[in-house]
Each structure stands twice: as C-alpha cells, then as structure tokens.
C-alpha cells in the first residue's frame, strides 16, 4: 500500500512555517493558507514592520508621510497586500 499524504508531511516544518502565518491571520482578514500563497516568511516580517508603522502614526497624514518617506522599503509589501486583496495583480 502506498504511503498516505499524512505519512509524507514533515510536522516540524509544517508547525514552524504555519505558526507565523497563523499569527498573521489573526490580524489580517485572510486565512493562513491565503497569506502563505502571497507572502514568504521574510515578507511577513516586512509586513509586521509596515503595519506597526501605520498603527503608530498619529493620523492619516502621518501614515501618508511614513509611506512616502519609506516607499522603497514598503513597495513590495503594499503590492503583496493589493494582490492578496485581489485589488491588483
């Protein structure tokens, strides 16, 4: 009898990768699997920094200024957010 899919899964890899995506899915309106389709783990860290900067801004003008001043830093993250939201790409 051939091995089942369950036999082929490395639980350690699944648990280490899934944890980061599960954490992100608690504050993004998408499932961990949807987030994983768009962001790799390094990009999740960039997303955390971007979201923290936006949350820490005092108002919309401050958010715009942070985004404009850091456009090269946040461009990839913003494009990925548009992709996951099915707004672009």
URCOR-V638008 format. One record per residue. N is the residue number from 1. RES is the residue in one small letter. D_FIRST is the distance of its C-alpha to the first C-alpha in Angstrom with 2 decimals. Layout:
N;RES;D_FIRST / N;RES;D_FIRST
This chain:
1;x;0.00 / 2;x;3.84 / 3;x;6.57 / 4;x;8.75 / 5;x;12.27 / 6;x;13.68 / 7;x;12.04 / 8;x;13.73 / 9;x;17.09 / 10;x;19.85 / 11;x;21.77 / 12;x;24.94 / 13;x;25.26 / 14;x;24.63 / 15;x;27.17 / 16;x;29.78 / 17;x;29.76 / 18;x;29.41 / 19;x;32.32 / 20;x;34.80 / 21;x;33.77 / 22;x;33.80 / 23;x;37.27 / 24;x;38.49 / 25;x;37.20 / 26;x;39.53 / 27;x;42.56 / 28;x;41.39 / 29;x;40.74 / 30;x;37.24 / 31;x;33.78 / 32;x;32.26 / 33;x;29.86 / 34;x;32.88 / 35;x;34.78 / 36;x;31.99 / 37;x;31.99 / 38;x;35.66 / 39;x;36.48 / 40;x;35.09 / 41;x;35.88 / 42;x;39.15 / 43;x;40.28 / 44;x;39.63 / 45;x;42.19 / 46;x;44.62 / 47;x;44.08 / 48;x;44.95 / 49;x;48.14 / 50;x;49.07 / 51;x;48.64 / 52;x;50.60 / 53;x;53.39 / 54;x;53.57 / 55;x;53.62 / 56;x;56.27 / 57;x;58.56 / 58;x;61.43 / 59;x;61.56 / 60;x;60.45 / 61;x;62.91 / 62;x;61.57 / 63;x;57.99 / 64;x;59.21 / 65;x;61.09 / 66;x;58.09 / 67;x;55.94 / 68;x;58.65 / 69;x;59.35 / 70;x;55.69 / 71;x;54.50 / 72;x;52.98 / 73;x;51.13 / 74;x;49.80 / 75;x;49.45 / 76;x;45.73 / 77;x;45.04 / 78;x;47.19 / 79;x;45.52 / 80;x;42.06 / 81;x;43.47 / 82;x;44.78 / 83;x;41.43 / 84;x;39.51 / 85;x;42.30 / 86;x;41.92 / 87;x;45.62 / 88;x;45.25 / 89;x;42.80
